[in-house]
Amino acid sequence: MINVETLLKAYETDVSDPNELGRFEVLNMLNNRDVLEEHKSKLTTLQAARLLFADEKLLANSEQMVSECGGEAEFIKLRQHNPAPSAWWWFLEQIQLEQFSHYE
C-alpha cells in the first residue's frame, strides 16, 4: 500500500537540496511526484499545502535539477514512458522561470 506521507517527505527532501541528487535519484523523485499526483485527492489540507510548497521549490531549483541529471539531453531521456503534458515536473527543461517570478 502507498504511504503518501512517506512519499511526500521524500519529495520534500529531494526538492530542498538537489545538490546531492544524481540521475537515478531525480528519476525516483519524478516518479514519486507522479504517485503523489495520483493520490492528490487523498491528501489532507496540510499535505496539499506541503506539496504545493515543494512544487514551488522544484520550480525554483529546476535548472539545478536538470543539471544534476547530466544536462538537458539526459533529463529528456528520463521521459521514456511519455508522461502526460499535465505532469509538468517531467518537463523542467522547458519551463521558463520568469513564468513563476511572482513567487519570489
Buried (B, 14 or more C-beta within 10 A) or exposed (E): EEEBEEBBBBBBEBBEEBEEBEBEBBBBBBBBBBBBEEBEEEBEEEBBEBBEEBBBBBBBBBBBBBBBBEEBEBBBEBBEEEBEEEEBBBBBBEBEEEEEEEEE
